[in-house]
Amino acid sequence: MHIKVKKEQLQKGLQKVQGFTDSERSSTMPILSHILMETEGDGLNIKATDLHTSIQVKMACDIEEPGACTVHSKGLLDITRELPNGDISMNIHEDGRIHITLNRYRFKLNIMDPEEYPLIDFSKIDEGIVISPDIIKFMIDNTFFSISQGNTGELKYTLEGAHLVTAKDGDTSYLEMATTDAKRLAFVRRPIDRTIDTSSSIIIPRKGLQEIRRLIETSDSDASMRFTEGSLYFVSDDTIATVRLMSGSFPEYAGVIKPDAYPIKISVDSGELLSALKVCSALLSEMSNSVRFVFSGTTTTLYAKDPEKGDVEVTVDSSQSGPEVDITFNPKYFIDCLSMISGEAVILLKNSEGPCLIMPGNDPDRRWLIMPMRY
């Protein structure tokens, strides 16, 4: 393989694929920390995979000799990032290494056999339903913060991702996403054109969500998402990426997010409550990270105390139906939810011991469940 490619194009492509490699497994499968570069037609394809997420980026290049090789992804990106703009020459020599040249800069990088690189298959991309990338990004933004980050025992693999399912409510089809870390739960649904069979529980891994969201945020307006029974795809003019969906047992949550199950309702301005909680959090340390909420009639009062720093009391206006409730929560969980709400926030409670359900006043299809803190 002997090609010439513009530095800016190569750097952009390498930045796209970097998150799809797997440096953590490099000790057992070193090739997963590499990318596959191969010529096709009059361009260059860069591919990367960690066996769960995969990507292919196409770019223009001048091909003097077609071919393919695998090279360490981060090493090549780090080098390319520091080079000046210009045409980079990449040539596989008889010494079994790839020689990279730009003006007076010359590098020789070790490579691996491209035949050993795992097969990346995008053949089923046309079998799914097309979903707006904006919908997927919106759902990720509203649920990502409550994905478990480990220490969940047997449920580790199902809680370290997002539960994704299609459903129907009357004549309307929905895509639903839910996440939980066992202390809180996030749920969002959005209408879509049609459903597909998702009878088994489907989980999108945390890393896959991160990479798909990053691609959506930096993509052009022509990008699209495809959802099949086994994969979630991102497609744009020069990029195809896929996340392999996992099967697993996700906790049953439908019953605990029904608003009708919560007799106590508080309405409050989300911005005011968010500001009050940030004030409380500023006083607290990790050892005393709790805020006491007193919901009473026309006010909601927050109390926070730190043994070394002192205490704070903040009151915000609210309206309430039901008896007074005195309950304690982790303020970060509330802040994560309220940051997603503009305008009125609806807080639903059963009593002073049960969970709390939070919703935007104008969007009941977004819901967050928070468990109280106990001492």
C-alpha positions as CSV (number, residue, x, y, z in Angstrom):
1,M,0.0,0.0,0.0
2,H,1.3,3.4,-1.0
3,I,-1.0,6.4,-0.6
4,K,-1.0,10.2,-0.1
5,V,-3.7,11.8,2.1
6,K,-4.2,15.3,3.4
7,K,-3.2,15.6,7.0
8,E,-6.4,17.4,8.0
9,Q,-8.6,14.6,6.5
10,L,-6.5,11.8,8.1
11,Q,-6.6,13.5,11.5
12,K,-10.4,14.0,11.3
13,G,-10.9,10.3,10.4
14,L,-8.6,9.0,13.1
15,Q,-10.4,11.1,15.7
16,K,-13.7,9.6,14.7
17,V,-12.6,6.0,15.0
18,Q,-10.4,6.3,18.1
19,G,-13.3,5.7,20.5
20,F,-14.2,2.4,18.7
21,T,-10.8,0.8,19.4
22,D,-10.2,-1.3,22.5
23,S,-7.0,-0.4,24.3
24,E,-8.1,-2.1,27.5
25,R,-8.1,-5.5,25.8
26,S,-4.8,-5.0,24.1
27,S,-3.0,-7.5,26.3
28,T,-5.1,-10.4,25.0
29,M,-6.1,-9.1,21.6
30,P,-3.5,-6.5,20.6
31,I,-5.1,-6.0,17.2
32,L,-8.2,-4.4,18.8
33,S,-6.1,-1.4,19.7
34,H,-5.3,-1.0,15.9
35,I,-7.2,0.4,13.0
36,L,-7.5,-1.3,9.6
37,M,-6.6,1.0,6.7
38,E,-7.4,-0.3,3.2
39,T,-7.8,1.2,-0.2
40,E,-11.1,0.9,-2.1
41,G,-11.7,2.4,-5.5
42,D,-10.1,5.8,-5.4
43,G,-10.3,6.3,-1.6
44,L,-9.2,5.1,1.8
45,N,-11.3,3.3,4.3
46,I,-10.4,3.4,8.0
47,K,-12.1,0.8,10.2
48,A,-12.0,0.2,13.9
49,T,-13.8,-2.2,16.3
50,D,-13.8,-3.5,19.8
51,L,-16.1,-6.4,18.8
52,H,-19.1,-4.5,20.3
53,T,-18.8,-1.2,18.5
54,S,-17.5,-0.8,14.9
55,I,-16.9,2.1,12.5
56,Q,-15.8,2.8,9.0
57,V,-14.7,6.2,7.7
58,K,-14.1,6.9,4.0
59,M,-11.8,9.6,2.7
60,A,-10.3,10.7,-0.5
61,C,-6.6,9.9,-1.2
62,D,-4.2,9.5,-4.0
63,I,-3.4,5.8,-4.5
64,E,0.0,4.9,-5.9
65,E,-0.3,1.3,-4.9
66,P,-3.5,-0.3,-3.4
67,G,-3.3,-2.4,-0.2
68,A,-4.2,-2.7,3.4
69,C,-2.5,-2.7,6.8
70,T,-3.3,-2.3,10.5
71,V,-1.6,0.2,12.7
72,H,-1.9,1.3,16.3
73,S,-4.7,3.8,16.4
74,K,-3.6,6.1,19.2
75,G,0.0,6.1,18.1
76,L,-0.9,7.2,14.6
77,L,-3.4,9.8,15.8
78,D,-0.9,11.3,18.3
79,I,1.7,11.6,15.5
80,T,-0.8,13.0,12.9
81,R,-2.1,15.6,15.4
82,E,1.3,17.2,15.8
83,L,2.2,17.3,12.1
84,P,1.9,20.5,10.0
85,N,-0.8,20.6,7.3
86,G,0.1,19.0,4.0
87,D,0.1,15.7,2.1
88,I,1.1,12.7,4.2
89,S,2.8,9.8,2.3
90,M,2.1,6.4,3.8
91,N,4.0,3.5,2.3
92,I,4.4,-0.2,3.4
93,H,8.0,-1.1,3.0
94,E,9.8,-4.4,2.7
95,D,10.9,-4.1,6.3
96,G,7.3,-4.9,7.4
97,R,6.6,-1.4,8.7
98,I,4.6,1.6,7.4
99,H,6.7,4.6,6.5
100,I,5.0,7.9,7.1
101,T,6.5,11.1,5.5
102,L,5.5,14.7,5.5
103,N,8.2,17.2,4.4
104,R,11.1,16.6,6.8
105,Y,9.1,14.4,9.2
106,R,9.7,10.7,8.8
107,F,8.2,7.9,10.9
108,K,8.3,4.1,10.8
109,L,5.5,2.4,12.6
110,N,5.0,-1.3,13.3
111,I,2.0,-2.9,11.6
112,M,0.0,-6.2,11.9
113,D,-1.4,-8.5,9.3
114,P,-4.7,-7.1,7.9
115,E,-6.0,-10.6,7.4
116,E,-6.1,-11.0,11.2
117,Y,-8.4,-8.0,11.7
118,P,-11.9,-8.9,12.8
119,L,-14.5,-8.8,10.1
120,I,-16.8,-5.7,10.3
121,D,-20.2,-6.4,8.8
122,F,-22.7,-3.7,7.9
123,S,-24.8,-5.9,5.6
124,K,-28.0,-5.7,7.7
125,I,-28.1,-1.9,7.8
126,D,-31.1,-1.7,5.5
127,E,-33.2,-4.0,7.6
128,G,-34.0,-1.6,10.4
129,I,-36.2,1.4,10.8
130,V,-34.9,4.9,10.2
131,I,-34.8,7.2,13.3
132,S,-33.8,10.8,13.5
133,P,-30.4,11.3,15.1
134,D,-31.9,14.1,17.1
135,I,-34.2,11.7,18.8
136,I,-31.4,9.3,19.7
137,K,-29.3,12.2,21.0
138,F,-32.2,13.6,23.0
139,M,-32.9,10.2,24.6
140,I,-29.2,9.6,25.5
141,D,-28.9,13.1,27.0
142,N,-32.0,12.4,29.2
143,T,-30.9,9.0,30.5
144,F,-27.1,8.6,30.3
145,F,-26.4,10.0,33.8
146,S,-28.2,7.2,35.5
147,I,-26.3,4.3,33.8
148,S,-24.5,2.2,36.4
149,Q,-20.7,2.5,36.4
150,G,-20.1,-0.9,38.0
151,N,-20.4,-2.8,41.3
152,T,-23.8,-4.2,40.4
153,G,-23.0,-7.9,40.8
154,E,-24.9,-10.2,38.6
155,L,-26.8,-7.3,36.9
156,K,-23.5,-5.6,35.9
157,Y,-23.8,-6.1,32.1
158,T,-27.4,-5.1,31.8
159,L,-27.2,-2.0,34.1
160,E,-24.1,-0.7,32.4
161,G,-26.1,0.3,29.4
162,A,-29.5,1.6,28.2
163,H,-32.6,-0.6,27.8
164,L,-34.0,0.1,24.3
165,V,-37.4,-1.1,23.1
166,T,-40.2,-0.2,20.7
167,A,-43.7,-0.1,22.0
168,K,-47.2,1.0,20.9
169,D,-49.7,3.1,22.8
170,G,-53.0,3.1,20.9
171,D,-52.1,3.9,17.3
172,T,-48.8,5.6,18.1
173,S,-45.5,3.7,17.9
174,Y,-42.8,4.8,20.4
175,L,-39.1,4.2,21.0
176,E,-38.3,3.9,24.7
177,M,-35.0,4.1,26.5
178,A,-34.4,3.4,30.2
179,T,-31.3,3.4,32.4
180,T,-30.7,2.7,36.1
181,D,-27.9,2.3,38.6
182,A,-30.3,0.8,41.2
183,K,-30.5,4.1,43.1
184,R,-32.3,6.0,40.4
185,L,-34.0,5.4,37.0
186,A,-34.4,7.5,33.9
187,F,-37.0,6.9,31.3
188,V,-37.8,8.7,28.0
189,R,-39.9,7.8,25.0
190,R,-40.5,9.4,21.6
191,P,-42.9,8.7,18.8
192,I,-41.5,6.9,15.7
193,D,-42.9,5.8,12.4
194,R,-43.2,2.1,13.1
195,T,-42.0,-0.6,15.5
196,I,-39.8,-3.7,15.1
197,D,-39.8,-6.9,17.1
198,T,-37.9,-6.3,20.3
199,S,-39.6,-9.0,22.4
200,S,-36.3,-9.8,24.1
201,S,-34.7,-7.2,26.4
202,I,-32.1,-5.2,24.4
203,I,-29.3,-3.3,26.0
204,I,-27.0,-0.6,24.4
205,P,-23.6,-0.7,26.1
206,R,-22.5,2.6,27.8
207,K,-19.5,3.0,25.5
208,G,-21.6,2.6,22.4
209,L,-24.0,5.3,23.6
210,Q,-21.1,7.7,24.1
211,E,-19.6,7.1,20.7
212,I,-23.0,7.3,18.9
213,R,-23.8,10.6,20.6
214,R,-20.4,12.0,19.7
215,L,-20.9,11.1,16.0
216,I,-24.4,12.7,16.0
217,E,-23.1,15.9,17.6
218,T,-20.4,16.4,15.0
219,S,-22.4,15.1,12.0
220,D,-24.0,17.0,9.1
221,S,-27.7,17.3,8.5
222,D,-27.8,14.3,6.2
223,A,-26.9,11.7,8.9
224,S,-29.4,9.1,10.0
225,M,-29.9,6.3,12.5
226,R,-31.1,2.8,11.8
227,F,-32.4,0.5,14.5
228,T,-32.5,-3.3,13.9
229,E,-33.3,-6.1,16.2
230,G,-29.6,-6.7,16.8
231,S,-27.8,-3.3,16.1
232,L,-28.0,0.4,16.2
233,Y,-26.4,2.1,13.2
234,F,-25.2,5.6,12.5
235,V,-25.0,6.6,8.8
236,S,-23.6,9.7,7.1
237,D,-21.9,10.4,3.8
238,D,-18.5,9.3,4.9
239,T,-19.2,7.3,8.0
240,I,-21.0,4.1,9.1
241,A,-20.9,3.0,12.7
242,T,-22.7,0.3,14.6
243,V,-23.3,-0.7,18.1
244,R,-24.1,-4.4,18.7
245,L,-27.1,-4.6,21.1
246,M,-26.8,-7.1,24.0
247,S,-29.5,-9.4,25.3
248,G,-30.0,-9.4,29.0
249,S,-32.5,-9.1,31.9
250,F,-33.3,-5.4,32.6
251,P,-35.3,-4.7,35.8
252,E,-39.0,-4.3,35.3
253,Y,-39.8,-0.6,35.7
254,A,-43.2,0.1,34.1
255,G,-45.1,0.0,37.4
256,V,-42.8,2.4,39.3
257,I,-42.9,5.2,36.7
258,K,-46.7,5.4,36.5
259,P,-47.8,8.9,37.7
260,D,-51.1,7.5,39.0
261,A,-49.2,5.5,41.7
262,Y,-48.1,8.7,43.4
263,P,-50.8,10.6,45.3
264,I,-48.7,13.6,46.4
265,K,-48.0,16.2,43.7
266,I,-45.7,19.2,43.9
267,S,-45.2,21.7,41.2
268,V,-42.1,24.0,41.3
269,D,-40.1,26.1,38.9
270,S,-37.2,23.9,37.8
271,G,-34.7,26.7,37.6
272,E,-35.4,27.9,41.1
273,L,-35.2,24.5,42.7
274,L,-32.0,23.7,40.7
275,S,-30.3,26.9,41.9
276,A,-31.3,26.1,45.5
277,L,-29.9,22.6,45.2
278,K,-26.6,23.9,43.8
279,V,-26.3,26.3,46.7
280,C,-26.8,23.3,49.1
281,S,-24.3,21.2,47.2
282,A,-21.7,23.8,47.4
283,L,-21.6,23.4,51.2
284,L,-21.6,19.6,51.2
285,S,-18.7,17.1,51.1
286,E,-18.8,13.5,50.0
287,M,-19.2,12.4,53.6
288,S,-22.4,14.5,54.0
289,N,-23.8,14.5,50.5
290,S,-27.5,14.7,51.4
291,V,-30.3,17.3,51.4
292,R,-33.4,17.2,53.4
293,F,-36.6,18.3,51.5
294,V,-39.7,19.5,53.3
295,F,-42.6,19.8,50.9
296,S,-45.3,21.8,52.6
297,G,-48.3,23.6,51.1
298,T,-46.9,26.6,49.1
299,T,-43.2,26.1,49.8
300,T,-40.4,23.6,49.4
301,T,-37.6,24.0,52.0
302,L,-34.2,22.5,51.6
303,Y,-31.8,21.8,54.5
304,A,-28.2,20.8,54.2
305,K,-25.5,20.4,56.8
306,D,-21.8,19.7,56.9
307,P,-20.1,18.9,60.2
308,E,-17.0,20.9,59.3
309,K,-18.5,23.8,57.2
310,G,-21.9,24.6,58.7
311,D,-25.5,24.4,57.4
312,V,-27.8,26.1,55.0
313,E,-31.6,26.5,54.5
314,V,-33.2,27.6,51.3
315,T,-36.9,28.0,50.6
316,V,-38.5,28.1,47.1
317,D,-42.2,28.6,46.2
318,S,-44.2,25.6,45.1
319,S,-47.7,24.3,45.0
320,Q,-48.7,21.0,46.5
321,S,-51.6,18.6,46.7
322,G,-51.4,16.1,49.6
323,P,-49.9,16.1,53.0
324,E,-46.6,17.5,54.1
325,V,-43.6,15.3,53.3
326,D,-40.1,15.4,55.0
327,I,-37.6,13.3,53.0
328,T,-33.9,13.2,52.2
329,F,-32.3,12.8,48.8
330,N,-28.9,12.9,47.2
331,P,-28.9,16.4,45.6
332,K,-26.8,15.3,42.6
333,Y,-29.6,13.0,41.5
334,F,-32.1,15.9,41.6
335,I,-29.6,18.3,39.8
336,D,-29.1,15.8,37.0
337,C,-32.9,15.6,36.4
338,L,-33.7,19.3,36.8
339,S,-30.9,20.2,34.4
340,M,-33.0,18.5,31.7
341,I,-36.2,20.5,32.5
342,S,-37.1,24.0,31.4
343,G,-40.0,25.6,33.2
344,E,-42.3,23.7,35.5
345,A,-41.1,20.5,37.2
346,V,-43.6,18.0,38.7
347,I,-42.5,16.1,41.7
348,L,-44.6,13.0,42.7
349,L,-44.3,11.2,46.0
350,K,-46.1,8.4,47.8
351,N,-44.9,9.2,51.3
352,S,-41.8,10.2,53.3
353,E,-40.2,6.8,52.7
354,G,-41.0,5.8,49.1
355,P,-39.4,6.9,45.9
356,C,-39.8,10.2,44.1
357,L,-40.9,10.6,40.5
358,I,-39.9,13.7,38.6
359,M,-41.3,14.9,35.3
360,P,-41.3,18.1,33.2
361,G,-44.7,19.8,33.5
362,N,-45.1,19.8,29.7
363,D,-43.6,16.4,28.8
364,P,-44.8,13.4,30.8
365,D,-42.8,11.1,28.4
366,R,-39.7,12.0,30.3
367,R,-39.6,10.6,33.9
368,W,-36.9,10.2,36.5
369,L,-37.2,8.0,39.6
370,I,-35.0,8.7,42.7
371,M,-34.8,6.6,45.8
372,P,-34.6,8.5,49.1
373,M,-31.5,8.2,51.4
374,R,-31.9,6.3,54.6
375,Y,-29.9,6.4,57.8
